[in-house]
């Protein structure tokens, strides 16, 4: 009978040790390693990667059960946008259960973000379906010049109802731009003597790529996991952290093995841990960069 041994080393949980050389093949991006969005209807949709990123960032946990071409309600979209931007909800939001248009979505994005559009921001986009003097035109120009929303080249479709797939792309685009709206904060990487609560957190979530946190001894420990990997040689690094009044954002990177290097043929679960001062703010993961070493 063969036995498998479970080993815990810093940065990776591994088992079934053998050795081999890394072949230099591209590793799938972290959001594909363990699928969060499992509905077949999403997999081949243009918004699939954005939906994956939002799930693993901790922003959107209600993707499944809804198709990407279904419309999204006003209340849900605004709540998600508030989470992404780390802001408090408005005092009153009317008609939460109604659908919203693409133009209204642009208006909400413009109101809740403060991105620099530069000189281009003074120019109106040349969409043929925008009426002169429309109240939404400035917001549409803003989301267009910041790259958050677009059209098909000639039309914006301002009166079309916003779909869940479109919402996923918009929210993902806003999330990627959060470092421009937040301040960078310091943090401490933790490589040994992990508290038991942190070890338990890693063990519970090691198979799923994502971000998790727990409070311990006056600190907030942040764990970024890369999910299951087929060999050794992978590593996760927490690169930067940002803060707004109501949220913490984490930038991380996952590195694949160097081509031609000798790596153990093991199943691994790479992770990285950092700690910041205690806070009750939610912690969200910005897009996790995957570093593929160049094959010489």
N, C-alpha and C positions, 0 to 999 in steps of 0.2 A: 504494500500500500504506500502511495506517495503522500507526503505531508507538505503543507504549505506553511511557511513561517511568516508571521506579520512583524515587520520591523518598523520602528518610529525613529526617524532621524530628523534633524532640523531641516525644515523646508520641504520635506517629502515623506509620505508614508509609502512604503514599498513592500512587495513580497515576490517570492519565487525568483531567486537571484540566479542569473546566468550572465554571460558577457557577449558583446558583439561590437562591431564598428558602426558608427552612425553613417547612414547612407546619404545624408544631405538632402533628402526629400523634404519638400515644404510641409510643415505641420499645419493642420487646419487652424484657423483663427480660434481664439479661446471660446468665443460664443458658439462655435459649432461642436466643441468637444463633447458637451453634454447638453442635449437640446432641452430648452425650457418650453419653447413653443412647439408642441408635438402634433398639432392638428395638421393633417395633410393639406388642407385648403390654404394654409399659410406658407408652406414650405416652398412652393414655386411662385409665390407672389413677390412683387418688387419690394414690398415693405418688410420682408421676412427678417433680414439682418437687423433692421432698426427695432423690430419687435423683440428679437433676441436680446439685443443690447439693453433695452429698457427692462426686460425681465431680470437679467443678471445684474443690472445696476441697482435693483431694488425699487424701481420706480413703478412698474406696472406688473401686477400679479394676477390680472384678470383677462389675459389674452385668450386663453383656451375657452372653447364654448361659443366663441363669436368669430365670424368670418371677417377677413380684412376688407371686404366690400360692403359690409353692413355699416350703417350710419352710426355715429357716436352721439350720445346726448351731451347737451351743453354742460351740465353739472359735472359729468365725469371728465370731460376734456379740460375744463377749468381747474378741477381738483388736481389732475395730473400735471398740468402746466405749473400750478403753484408748488407742487412737490419738486419739480425739476428746477425751478428758479429759487426755491427755498424762501418763499414768501407766505405771509399770512393770508387767509381767505378774505375776500371782501365782506363788508358788513351784511350785504344783501345780494343774493344772486337769484334773479327771477327766472321762472320757467326752466328749472333745472332739467326737467324730463323731456324737454323739447330738443329736436335736432338743431344744429347750427350750421350756418353757411361757411364756405371757405373764406369769404370776406370777413365775417365776424371772427373766425379763428385768427385771421391776420391781425385784427384789431386787438384781440386779447394778447397775442404775442407782443405786439408793439407796446402795449401798456405795461407789460410785466417784465420787459427786458430793456436794457440800456446799452445797446451796442452802437459802436461808431460806424456810421455808413460812409464817412469820408465825403469827398467831393461828389461821388456818384449818387449819394443820397439826395442831392438836390434835383436829380433828373427823374422824370416820371417814366416808368416802364411803358413800353410801346405795345401793351396788350390791346387788341382790337375791341374787346368786350368791356372795357372800362368807360363809363360815362363821365364826361367832364363835370366837375363839381360834386361828384359823389362823395359822401362822408367817409367812405372807407378807402379812398384812393391813397391817402398819405400812409395809412397802415400797410396797404398792399405794396407801395413803393419801398417801405422800410423792410418788410420781410423778403422782398425780391432782392434788394441790394445787399442784404446781410446773408443771403444764401439759405435762408430758412424755408422759404416757400418759393415755388415757381409755377410755371404753367406748361403749355406744350410748345412754347416758342412764340405763338401769336395770340393765344387766349389764356386767361387766368381762371375762367369759370367761377366768378365771384359768388354767383347765386346757387351754385351746386351745393348739395348737402355734403358735409365733411364725413368721410368714411373712416373706419377704424385704422385701415392701412395708411391713409394719408395722415391721420393723427399720429401714428407711430413714427413716421418719417419726420414730421414737424417737431415732435418732442425730442427725438434723437438729435436732430440738428441743434435745437436749443441746448440740450445737455452738453454737446461737444463744445459749445461756446461759453459755458459757465465760467471757465478760468478768466475770461475777460470781464466778468461781472462780480468776481469774488476776490478776496485777498488771500494770498498764500500764507500758510501757517507752518510752524515747525512741528516736527514729530520725532519720535525715537524708534529706530528699528530694534526689534527684540529677537535675538537669535538663540537665547538659551533661558533656562529657568522659567519656562512658561507656567503661569498659574494653572491649576487643575481645571478651572472653568474654561480657560482658553483651549486647553488640550481637548476637552470634551466638545467644544464648539467645532474644532477642526475635524475631529473624528465623525461628528454628526453630518458634516457638510463637505467632506473631502472629495466626494465623487461628483459634485456639481460645481461648475465654475461660477463664481459669484463673489459677493462681499458680505461679511458678517461682522458683528461687533458685540462686545460684552463689557460690562463695567466691573472693575476689580481693583480694590486697594487704592481708590482715589483716581484711577485712570480709566480711560476708555480704550480697550484693546480692539484693534481693527485687523481682521483676517481677510486676505484676498486669496482665493483658491483658484487653481487652473483646471480642476477636474481630473479625470483619469487620463494618464499618458502611457503609451505602449512600451517605453524604455526609460532608463535613467538619463541624466544629462539635461533635463529641463529645469528651469528655475523661474521663480516669480520675484519681482522687485517692486516695492512700493516707491514710486518716484517723487510724487508731490501730493500735498494736501492743500485744499482751499476751504474757505469758510465764508458763509454769508450770515445774515442775522439769524437765519432759521435752519441752516443745514451745513453739513460737512461733505466735501467732494474729494474723491481719491483718484489719482492717476497711477496706473500700474503698468508693468510690462512683463511679458512672458517670453523667455528666451529658449529657443530650440537648441539641441546639441550641435556642436561644431561638426561640419562634414569631415568624415575620416577619423574622428576621435573614437577612442575605445570606451564604449558605454555598456553598463550592465543591462542585459535583456530582462527587464523587470517591469511590472506594472507599478507606476508611481503616481502619487497625488501631490504635486508641488503646491506650496503655499508660501505666503509671506505674512509676517506679523509686525505691526507697529502700534505704538501707544501715544495717546495725546492726553491732555488734562481732561478730567471728568466733564462730560457734557451730556445733556439730554437730547441734543439735536440728532436727527436722523443722519445716517451716513450712506452716501450714494457713490457708486463706482462710475467714473467717467470711462470712456472707451478704453479697454485694456489693449495696449499695443503689443503686437506679437513680433518679436525680432527673429528673423531668419538669417543666420550667418551666410555670408556670400561664399559660394563654392568656387574655389580657386582653380 
